[in-house]
Amino acid sequence: MDFTNPLIYGVPCFLGLILVELTYSKHHDHDKLYNWKDLGASLTMGIGSTLIAPLVKTVTVILLFSWVYDVFNPIVEGVRTNIFGWESFGYAWYVWILCQLADDFSYYWFHRQNHMVRFFWAAHIVHHSSDNFNLGTAVRNGWFTIFYKPLFYVWIVAIGFPPEMLVVCLGIEALWQFQLHSQYIPKLGIIDKVFNTHTMHQVHHARNLEYMDKNHGGFLNTFDRIFGTFKELDEEIDIEYGVTHAPNSYNPLIILTHEYQDIWSDMKRSPKWKHKFMYAFGPPGWSHDGSTLTIKQMRKKLREEAEQERLNLELAAE
């Protein structure tokens, strides 16, 4: 059965909604929401991603997803049967829901690893590199994530979901992710209990220490809650968007490659192969000499400093 990827219809809508938000912000005293050079860089990278993605996705569906599906779900006596014994899934409505849930589970781990593994972060940092949070930022996508993202989803077709169904679910998730990049949508009450919403995604794009590496979910926040990465927006905290080590450039090529250059520079800091490996595949911020810290190390240091300050106050009061 053939289906059309919903992103085909989504891209024109993306551009239209960016224009609407841009116009609205300029006429409602929110001039700083969009920076023209920043928007230009985001659109350039978005266009590049749009040109690269169809080729990669076509190869992925034909050569990877379809191949894995056929290998793990051969036709036995005229029936598509999974190698573990069950009949491969069809197109019933509940199968679509299960596939979308499997897609969201994979998206969570794909997204979380983009923040936990520096080599992946080098590709994903592109999306976080803007100091602005708006619908223009939503299309500021790295070009290199496209090449390894399918590996996080291949298990879904292996257990029996049709490849074309997965592609549609990937498109639906991308549509949801786009509209999350707006500051104009407030907290949504009961919807916030289940879904990944706009205020939660604001937290994800913040560089405030208490917010970093939180809310990795796709359209649900369920897996963030289960695996301990959920963080609700505190409206009393002033959000600072972007990354702690920004490219400081509007040149798309610099934005796309600056973290890879930094990885290479860091790998040369130590002659030990273990250190070189960790600079490339350890968590962002890791260093062999403690000159830079990971998010976990920074939070631990902050807690220790707070505890030491508390003890000092107690001693002073005695």
C-alpha positions in Angstrom: 0.0 0.0 0.0 1.3 3.4 -1.0 1.1 6.5 1.2 2.2 10.1 0.8 4.7 11.6 3.3 2.8 14.4 5.0 5.9 16.6 4.9 5.2 17.2 1.2 2.3 19.3 2.3 3.9 20.5 5.4 6.8 22.4 3.9 4.7 25.1 2.2 2.7 25.5 5.5 6.0 25.9 7.4 7.0 28.9 5.2 3.5 30.4 5.5 3.4 30.1 9.3 6.9 31.5 9.7 5.7 34.5 7.7 2.6 34.9 9.8 4.6 34.7 13.1 7.2 37.1 11.7 4.6 39.6 10.7 2.7 39.3 14.0 5.9 39.8 16.1 6.9 42.9 14.2 3.4 44.5 14.8 3.1 43.5 18.4 6.2 44.9 20.0 8.2 41.7 19.8 10.9 42.9 17.4 13.6 40.8 18.9 11.8 37.5 18.2 13.3 37.4 14.8 16.8 38.4 13.7 17.0 38.8 9.9 20.5 37.4 9.5 19.7 34.5 11.9 16.5 33.8 10.0 18.4 33.8 6.7 20.9 31.3 8.1 18.0 29.1 9.4 16.2 29.1 6.1 19.4 28.4 4.1 20.0 25.3 6.3 16.4 24.3 6.1 16.4 24.5 2.3 19.6 22.4 2.2 18.1 19.8 4.5 15.0 19.8 2.3 17.1 19.1 -0.8 19.2 16.4 0.9 16.5 14.6 2.8 14.5 13.2 -0.1 17.5 11.5 -1.6 18.6 10.0 1.7 15.1 9.0 2.7 14.5 7.3 -0.7 17.7 5.3 -0.3 16.7 4.6 3.3 13.2 3.3 2.5 14.4 1.3 -0.5 17.7 -0.1 0.7 17.4 -0.2 4.5 13.8 -0.2 5.7 12.5 -2.3 2.9 15.4 -4.7 3.0 15.1 -5.2 6.8 11.4 -5.6 6.5 11.7 -8.3 3.9 14.5 -10.1 5.8 12.6 -10.2 9.1 9.2 -10.6 7.6 9.4 -13.1 4.8 6.3 -14.4 2.9 5.4 -17.8 4.2 2.7 -19.7 2.4 1.4 -16.4 1.0 1.3 -14.6 4.4 3.9 -12.0 5.5 5.2 -13.5 8.7 7.7 -12.2 11.2 10.7 -14.5 11.9 9.6 -14.6 15.6 6.4 -16.2 14.6 3.6 -13.6 14.5 1.9 -12.3 11.4 3.4 -9.0 10.2 1.2 -6.0 11.0 -1.4 -4.7 8.6 -3.0 -1.2 8.3 -5.7 -1.3 11.0 -6.3 1.9 12.9 -4.8 0.6 16.1 -1.6 -0.6 14.3 -1.1 3.0 13.1 -1.4 4.2 16.8 1.1 1.5 17.9 3.5 2.5 15.1 3.3 6.1 16.1 4.1 5.2 19.7 7.1 3.1 18.5 8.2 6.1 16.4 7.9 8.4 19.4 9.9 6.0 21.6 12.7 5.9 18.9 12.6 9.6 18.5 13.1 10.1 22.2 16.3 8.0 22.2 17.5 9.4 18.9 17.1 12.9 20.3 18.5 12.1 23.7 21.6 10.5 22.2 22.1 13.7 20.1 22.6 15.5 23.4 24.6 12.7 25.1 27.1 11.7 22.4 29.3 14.5 21.2 29.7 13.3 17.7 25.9 13.3 17.3 25.8 16.6 19.2 28.1 18.1 16.5 25.3 17.4 14.0 22.4 18.4 16.3 23.9 21.5 17.7 23.0 23.2 14.5 19.3 23.2 15.5 20.2 24.7 18.9 22.7 27.2 17.8 20.3 30.2 17.4 19.8 32.6 20.3 16.2 33.0 19.0 13.3 30.6 19.6 10.7 30.9 16.8 9.2 29.0 13.9 12.2 30.0 11.8 14.4 28.1 14.3 12.3 25.0 13.6 13.7 24.6 10.1 17.3 25.2 11.2 18.2 21.6 10.8 21.6 20.0 10.6 22.3 18.1 7.4 24.3 15.2 9.0 21.6 13.8 11.3 19.7 12.7 8.3 22.3 10.0 7.6 22.2 8.2 10.9 18.7 8.9 12.2 17.2 5.9 10.3 19.3 3.5 12.4 17.3 4.4 15.5 14.1 3.4 13.7 15.0 0.3 11.8 13.8 -2.0 14.6 10.2 -0.9 14.0 10.1 -2.4 10.5 12.1 -5.5 11.8 9.2 -6.4 14.1 6.6 -6.1 11.4 5.4 -2.6 10.8 5.3 -1.8 7.1 8.1 0.7 6.0 5.6 3.1 4.3 3.6 3.3 7.6 6.8 4.2 9.5 7.6 6.9 6.9 4.2 8.5 7.4 4.6 8.4 11.2 8.0 10.1 10.9 6.3 12.8 8.8 3.6 13.3 11.4 6.1 13.7 14.1 8.1 16.2 12.1 4.9 18.3 11.6 4.3 18.2 15.4 7.9 19.2 16.1 7.8 22.2 13.8 4.8 23.9 15.5 6.4 23.5 19.0 8.9 26.3 18.2 6.6 29.2 19.2 6.6 31.4 22.2 3.1 32.5 21.7 1.4 29.3 23.0 1.0 29.3 26.8 0.8 26.3 29.0 -2.1 24.0 27.9 -3.3 22.5 31.2 -4.3 18.9 30.9 -2.7 18.6 27.5 0.7 19.2 29.1 0.2 16.1 31.2 0.6 13.8 28.1 1.9 15.7 25.1 5.2 17.5 24.4 4.0 21.1 24.2 5.4 24.5 23.3 6.5 25.6 26.8 8.2 22.2 27.3 10.1 22.7 24.0 11.2 26.2 25.2 12.8 24.4 28.1 14.6 22.1 25.7 16.1 25.0 23.7 17.2 26.9 26.8 20.8 27.1 27.8 20.0 27.7 31.5 21.8 25.1 33.5 18.6 23.7 35.1 17.0 23.3 31.7 19.7 21.8 29.6 19.3 18.2 28.3 15.6 18.1 29.2 12.4 17.3 27.3 13.7 15.1 24.4 10.2 13.8 23.5 8.6 13.9 20.1 4.8 14.5 20.5 4.5 12.8 23.9 6.3 13.7 27.1 5.7 10.2 28.5 9.2 8.9 27.9 10.8 12.0 29.4 8.8 11.4 32.6 9.7 7.7 32.6 13.4 8.1 32.0 13.9 11.2 34.2 14.5 13.9 31.7 11.2 15.9 32.1 11.3 19.5 33.2 8.4 21.9 33.4 8.8 25.5 32.4 9.3 27.8 35.4 7.7 31.1 34.4 9.8 33.0 37.0 13.1 32.0 35.3 14.2 34.2 32.4 15.0 31.8 29.6 18.3 32.2 27.6 18.1 30.4 24.3 20.9 28.8 22.4 24.0 26.9 23.4 26.9 27.7 25.8 29.5 27.3 23.0 27.9 29.1 20.0 29.4 29.4 16.5 29.1 33.2 16.7 28.4 33.3 12.9 25.5 33.5 10.5 27.5 31.6 7.9 25.6 28.3 7.3 28.8 26.3 6.6 30.4 27.5 9.9 27.2 26.7 11.8 27.1 23.2 10.2 30.7 22.3 10.9 32.1 24.3 13.9 31.5 21.6 16.5 33.3 19.0 14.3 36.3 21.4 14.1 36.2 21.7 17.9 36.2 17.9 18.3 39.2 17.7 16.1 41.0 20.4 18.1 40.2 18.7 21.4 41.3 15.3 20.2 44.8 16.8 19.6 45.0 17.9 23.2 45.9 14.5 24.5 48.1 11.7 23.0 46.0 9.0 24.7 43.6 7.2 22.4 41.1 6.7 25.2 40.9 10.5 25.6 40.6 11.0 21.8 37.7 8.6 21.8 36.0 10.3 24.7 36.4 13.7 23.0 34.5 12.4 20.0 32.0 10.0 21.6 31.8 11.0 25.2 29.2 13.5 26.5 29.6 17.1 25.3 31.9 19.1 27.7 33.9 16.1 28.7 37.7 16.8 29.1 40.6 14.7 30.3 41.9 17.5 32.5 38.7 19.0 33.9 39.1 22.2 31.9 35.6 21.8 30.6 32.7 20.0 32.3 29.6 18.0 31.2 26.1 19.1 32.2 26.1 16.5 34.9 29.4 17.6 36.2 28.3 21.3 36.2 25.2 20.4 38.1 27.1 18.3 40.6 29.6 21.1 41.2 26.8 23.6 41.7 25.2 21.3 44.3 28.5 20.9 46.1 29.0 24.6 46.2 25.5 25.2 47.5 26.1 22.5 50.2 29.4 24.1 51.2 27.8 27.5 51.4 25.1 26.0 53.6 27.7 24.5 55.9 29.6 27.7 56.1 26.5 29.6 57.2 25.8 27.0 59.9 29.3 27.3 61.2 29.1 31.1 61.2 25.8 30.9 63.2 27.3 28.7 65.9 
